[in-house]
Amino acid sequence: MRIGAHVHQSDILAGAIARKADIAQFFLGDPQGWKQPVLPDGIEEITTSGLEIYIHAPYRVNVATSNNRIRIPSRKLLGQHLHAAASIGAKALIVHGGHVLDSDDPQLGFDNWRKVFERLESCPIPIYIENTAGGGNAMARKFDRIARLWETLDGVADLDKNVGFCLDTCHAHSAGEELVDAVDRIKSITGRIDLVHCNDSRDAFDSGADRHANLGNGTIDPELLLTVVRAAGAPTLVETPAEGQADDIAWLREHL
């Protein structure tokens, strides 16, 4: 099983080596900004090293919203990051499911996701949609919403090639979704899990808070984290506080 971590874009290969990571995830620029992606230095060395890489889209991206001033630039930014990620050999681009306004019919958000794939001229690598922790009108917080999203995308997007699913354990826990059978329930919806973000949570079950903790230092039973990773059978990344990531990876390897 390939296990790795989210590392800083300025220190990708060295960060992965220090953590003994098989795979690495990073941003292509400011995760809170709207600027075009910036390719990291030393990408040739990274790609020839055999390190498998994933790119996370900026947090600002919300292609589901009814707000044109956010949705339209989000769609553009997503496309830019998608092609930049493909150009450096990334396996996939991970993006949060987004949300609509409290007063909106959630179907509007699902339909806006459909338009993403209708309007993409090409999809050179898969887009992995990630479940989220909070938001009352979110597209991918609750698993029943994820089911509606997949139903909406069916037919317009190649669900076997262009769309994947990333399961975040902290987000599921904070969203009020039990982890003990989370993998089976998600696989019954999406058919597979392509990537796991194995994170402990600083906050309580169903808190709606997205605050990660190092494994064993939060509110999630460590055995549940192992249950998810084993059942998913997918590459696994930790997005935990950086100073404890090497220990988190070592702990996963030891117990798996």
Phi, psi and omega per residue, in radians:
M1 nan 2.295 3.139
R2 -1.465 2.214 -3.085
I3 -2.259 2.411 -3.123
G4 -2.746 -2.714 -3.015
A5 -2.632 2.816 2.933
H6 -1.410 2.171 -3.095
V7 -2.105 2.851 3.133
H8 -1.308 2.457 -3.057
Q9 -1.128 -0.305 3.123
S10 -1.508 -0.102 -3.009
D11 -2.560 0.846 -2.937
I12 -1.179 -1.063 -3.046
L13 -1.182 -0.790 3.128
A14 -1.114 -0.659 3.114
G15 -1.136 -0.717 3.124
A16 -1.167 -0.728 3.136
I17 -1.116 -0.746 -3.136
A18 -1.078 -0.545 -3.117
R19 -1.611 -0.082 -3.034
K20 0.994 0.806 -3.083
A21 -1.605 2.417 3.049
D22 -1.449 -0.497 -3.090
I23 -2.382 2.747 -3.130
A24 -2.461 2.534 3.050
Q25 -2.108 2.518 3.100
F26 -2.765 2.941 3.080
F27 -1.613 2.758 3.016
L28 -1.909 1.092 -3.107
G29 2.229 -2.847 -3.098
D30 -1.263 2.064 -3.116
P31 -1.156 -0.295 -3.132
Q32 -1.852 0.159 -3.038
G33 -1.960 3.130 -3.110
W34 -1.986 0.105 -3.064
K35 -1.304 2.764 3.106
Q36 -1.073 2.704 3.140
P37 -1.111 2.596 3.096
V38 -2.078 2.144 -3.124
L39 -1.277 2.415 -3.095
P40 -1.274 2.717 3.039
D41 -1.229 2.655 3.041
G42 1.248 0.458 -3.054
I43 -1.161 -0.543 3.122
E44 -1.114 -0.721 3.106
E45 -1.115 -0.656 3.138
I46 -1.143 -0.822 -3.078
T47 -1.202 -0.605 3.134
T48 -1.369 -0.231 3.140
S49 -1.286 -0.305 -3.074
G50 1.564 0.003 3.116
L51 -1.210 2.201 3.103
E52 -1.458 2.265 -3.033
I53 -2.116 2.586 3.057
Y54 -2.251 2.561 3.118
I55 -1.964 2.357 3.070
H56 -1.768 2.235 3.101
A57 -1.180 2.707 3.107
P58 -1.007 2.613 3.139
Y59 -1.131 -0.412 -3.124
R60 -1.123 -0.449 -3.061
V61 -1.095 2.151 3.063
N62 -2.522 1.516 -3.077
V63 -1.372 -0.106 -3.094
A64 -1.509 -0.473 -2.934
T65 -1.088 2.681 3.057
S66 -1.466 -0.147 3.137
N67 -1.365 1.896 -3.083
N68 -1.033 -0.572 -3.092
R69 -1.246 -0.246 3.057
I70 -1.858 -0.763 -3.043
R71 -1.123 -0.816 -3.061
I72 -1.139 -0.875 3.068
P73 -1.146 -0.480 3.086
S74 -1.135 -0.759 3.141
R75 -1.114 -0.707 3.122
K76 -1.141 -0.793 -3.113
L77 -1.133 -0.672 3.104
L78 -1.054 -0.781 3.121
G79 -1.098 -0.699 3.123
Q80 -1.110 -0.769 -3.140
H81 -1.221 -0.579 3.114
L82 -1.067 -0.845 -3.091
H83 -1.303 -0.587 3.065
A84 -1.141 -0.729 3.113
A85 -1.083 -0.742 3.127
A86 -1.107 -0.623 -3.074
S87 -1.173 -0.364 3.132
I88 -1.877 0.223 3.036
G89 1.408 0.384 3.110
A90 -1.171 2.614 3.136
K91 -1.303 -0.588 -3.076
A92 -2.906 2.876 3.014
L93 -1.952 2.194 -3.124
I94 -1.739 2.343 -3.139
V95 -2.484 2.500 3.099
H96 -1.242 2.680 -3.058
G97 -1.213 -0.368 3.119
G98 1.367 -3.036 -3.077
H99 -2.724 2.864 3.013
V100 -1.936 3.021 3.130
L101 -1.172 2.705 -3.099
D102 -0.987 -0.559 -3.088
S103 -1.503 -0.089 -3.073
D104 -1.480 2.624 2.927
D105 -1.234 2.185 -3.104
P106 -1.003 -0.408 3.132
Q107 -1.055 -0.481 3.086
L108 -1.046 -0.719 3.117
G109 -1.165 -0.708 3.098
F110 -1.114 -0.722 3.125
D111 -1.145 -0.621 3.094
N112 -1.171 -0.594 3.026
W113 -1.127 -0.694 3.118
R114 -1.036 -0.698 -3.133
K115 -1.131 -0.491 3.089
V116 -0.983 -0.844 -3.078
F117 -1.402 -0.459 3.054
E118 -1.154 -0.554 -3.015
R119 -1.795 -0.114 3.074
L120 -1.220 2.175 3.106
E121 -1.212 -0.585 3.079
S122 -2.693 2.736 3.118
C123 -2.294 1.435 -2.975
P124 -1.179 -0.454 3.037
I125 -2.375 2.812 -3.108
P126 -1.191 2.630 2.952
I127 -1.765 2.074 3.096
Y128 -1.665 2.057 3.089
I129 -1.501 2.265 -3.060
E130 -1.854 2.403 3.049
N131 -1.175 2.623 -3.063
T132 -2.060 2.867 -3.003
A133 -1.534 -0.682 -2.995
G134 -2.270 -2.994 3.135
G135 1.694 2.036 -3.102
G136 -1.204 -0.442 -3.125
N137 -2.152 0.824 -3.110
A138 -1.529 2.638 -3.106
M139 -1.389 -0.437 -2.991
A140 -2.396 0.477 3.059
R141 -1.416 -0.993 3.136
K142 -1.600 2.545 -3.062
F143 -1.144 -0.494 3.101
D144 -1.186 -0.538 3.062
R145 -1.227 -0.673 3.092
I146 -1.062 -0.664 3.100
A147 -1.088 -0.730 3.123
R148 -1.164 -0.648 3.104
L149 -1.104 -0.792 -3.136
W150 -1.137 -0.666 3.083
E151 -1.084 -0.685 -3.127
T152 -1.214 -0.650 -3.123
L153 -1.336 -0.406 -3.105
D154 -1.046 2.197 3.113
G155 1.823 -0.528 3.124
V156 -1.804 -0.561 3.109
A157 -1.960 2.523 3.059
D158 -1.334 1.720 -3.039
L159 -1.187 -0.265 3.094
D160 -1.555 -0.358 -3.025
K161 -2.072 -0.778 -2.963
N162 -1.705 -0.354 -3.054
V163 -2.154 2.328 3.060
G164 -2.330 3.099 -3.127
F165 -2.232 2.345 3.070
C166 -1.984 2.099 -3.131
L167 -1.706 2.067 3.087
D168 -1.775 2.127 -3.064
T169 -1.219 -0.696 3.096
C170 -1.085 -0.782 -3.120
H171 -1.100 -0.769 3.136
A172 -1.092 -0.789 3.118
H173 -1.043 -0.835 -3.115
S174 -1.231 -0.411 3.105
A175 -1.423 -0.124 -3.138
G176 1.529 0.393 3.094
E177 -1.796 2.151 -3.118
E178 -1.136 2.324 -3.106
L179 -1.402 -0.364 -3.013
V180 -1.021 -0.585 3.127
D181 -2.205 0.339 -3.059
A182 -1.063 -0.707 -3.093
V183 -1.124 -0.796 3.131
D184 -1.076 -0.709 -3.115
R185 -1.198 -0.698 3.112
I186 -1.204 -0.740 -3.139
K187 -1.108 -0.518 3.085
S188 -1.210 -0.326 3.126
I189 -1.653 -0.928 -2.997
T190 -1.697 -0.260 -3.114
G191 1.574 -0.403 -3.119
R192 -2.917 2.915 2.970
I193 -2.102 2.194 -3.024
D194 -1.638 -0.442 -3.095
L195 -2.721 2.517 3.059
V196 -2.031 2.279 2.906
H197 -1.705 1.778 -3.069
C198 -1.598 1.706 -3.090
N199 -2.254 2.421 2.945
D200 -1.378 2.935 -3.098
S201 -2.113 2.350 3.070
R202 -1.299 -0.290 -2.998
D203 -2.017 2.938 -3.024
A204 -1.295 2.836 3.053
F205 -0.962 2.348 3.099
D206 1.130 0.438 -3.141
S207 -1.367 -0.417 -3.058
G208 1.358 0.087 -3.078
A209 -1.668 2.401 -3.137
D210 -1.876 1.370 3.117
R211 -2.306 1.980 -3.035
H212 -1.464 2.632 3.051
A213 -2.281 2.719 3.033
N214 -1.101 2.648 -3.030
L215 -1.061 2.232 -3.110
G216 1.543 -0.098 -3.126
N217 -1.889 0.140 -3.101
G218 -2.114 -2.664 -3.037
T219 -1.746 0.006 -3.139
I220 -1.651 2.315 3.063
D221 -1.035 2.137 -3.129
P222 -0.965 -0.545 3.114
E223 -1.132 -0.550 3.082
L224 -1.192 -0.644 3.083
L225 -1.090 -0.756 3.103
L226 -1.126 -0.670 3.106
T227 -1.029 -0.779 -3.132
V228 -1.119 -0.848 -3.081
V229 -1.110 -0.751 3.121
R230 -1.072 -0.827 -3.055
A231 -1.216 -0.608 -3.099
A232 -1.208 -0.665 3.139
G233 1.064 0.551 -3.061
A234 -2.092 2.821 2.993
P235 -0.925 2.515 -3.008
T236 -2.272 2.304 3.115
L237 -2.105 2.531 2.954
V238 -1.777 2.390 3.068
E239 -2.057 0.697 -3.058
T240 -1.542 2.984 3.080
P241 -0.899 2.335 -2.928
A242 -1.011 -0.625 -3.042
E243 -1.171 -0.313 -3.136
G244 -1.944 0.117 -3.048
Q245 -1.161 -0.688 3.126
A246 -1.054 -0.718 3.103
D247 -1.169 -0.663 3.125
D248 -1.093 -0.780 3.131
I249 -1.122 -0.764 3.133
A250 -1.106 -0.684 3.136
W251 -1.128 -0.749 3.116
L252 -1.086 -0.801 -3.138
R253 -1.081 -0.709 -3.119
E254 -1.125 -0.753 -3.028
H255 -1.565 -0.218 3.068
L256 -1.601 nan nan
